[in-house]
Amino acid sequence: MEQELNLWLIGGGLLLGVLFGVIVQRSRFCVFAAVSNWALMRDLRQAHGYLAAVTVAVTGTALLEYTGLVPVGESIYRGTRIDWLGAIGGGVVFGFGVALAGGCAGRLLVRAAEGSAGALVALVAVGAGAAASAYGVLAPARTELADVTALALTSGDSSLTVLLGMPFWVAPVAVAVGGVLVIAAGVRRHASGGMVLAGSLIGALIVAGWIITGYLARDEFAAAVHRPASLAFAGPLAQFMRYVTSGEITGNGFLLAIVGGALAGTLASAALRGNFRWTMPSAPEFIRIVVGGGLMGIGAVFAGGCNIGQGLTGVSTLSLTSLLAIAGMAIGMRTGLAWLLHLDQAHGNHGQRFARWQHTLRERLTVAHEHKQLAPHANGSSCRS
């Protein structure tokens, strides 16, 4: 292993993963659902959940950095250059893969623990694609592309605050105020209080991850001082695949512990609520899932992270690269959704299948304040298969 094991990292990662799994399993929080539910039904409840997560994560992370408790600027998201092409292009590829696979990275992990064989297959494909891009055949092309297109920063920090020359507090305060105002207006119109609570809790987990890795587990006298980090899923899946194929273990165990904890938390929550059910995808779905998962893994590594790693952890640092990546992911998700609907039209069954899909989405949209018990077969929002 490249770095020494640290009990704070392993224990903290497991705890964060368990809590993440329970929250997502109960709330059906999913970034892809935020895009698809809005596109199909103009339903913004999932979007409000994601906005709440970003608001809490950005505010808490800024406080940690401002007080000097955690050196957030040392994280991988605040590098000395901006790989804009990798962030945008990789984000689009990742987002398109999400649409094919039927869910974002964290949501696939949760659905796999609920008994979805399709989600499990997708996770394996994500890990394979990510490993190929991070360590395998695609790694040379990725690094060469980044070397040619990335923009070096004289400031040495890709933070939006530094790049725009603003006082440190301006951007976090703007995000906090704007997020609260939008959410307050949205909750009244869309009854999304439960999703806002779930998103806020996930945002708090992002902040807790920074505290664990950047403060509690930090040892200046250790042989190797790790960078502060928080929740991410594509990277640890690539690490796991590398271990399976070569026996080599990388990282400090924190992210792998998060993945293991998320699986355990989801499995326990699903079992207690009677939501566990083993399901198998059809042959056409299997092909779509494998392709989608592979694209997710490739895109995530090129973009520097998945919808959780870049879309929440990276965005919480106000990194311009992370903002470009999540924008690319949203474009890719919307494009993939449009392509799937186009395929339905091309096969002449769009009306019937769309109506059935829309009806299923409406049934599966649940928020905490409604206190609805999910049926055993429900796999959540628009995260399918």
Buried (B, 14 or more C-beta within 10 A) or exposed (E): EEBEEBEBBBBBBBBBBBBBBBBBBBBBBBBBBBBBBBBBBEBBBBBBBBBBBBBBBBBBBBEBBEEEEBBBBBBBBBBEBBBBBBBBBBBBBBBBBBBBBBBBBBBBBBBBBBBBBBBBBBBBBBBBBBBBBBBBEBBEEBEEBBEEBBEEBEEEBBBBBBBEEEEBEEBBBEBBEEBBEBBEEBBEEBBBBBBBBBBBBBBBBBBBBBBBBBBBBBEEEEEEEBBBBBBBBBBBBBBBBBBEEEEEEBBBBBBBBBBBBBBBBBBBBBEEBEBBBEBEBEEEBBEBBBBBBBBBBBBBBBBBBBBBBBBBBBBBBBBBBBBBBBBBBBBBBBBBBEEBBEEBEEEEEBEEBBEEBEEBBEEBBBBBBEEBEBEEEBBBBBBBB
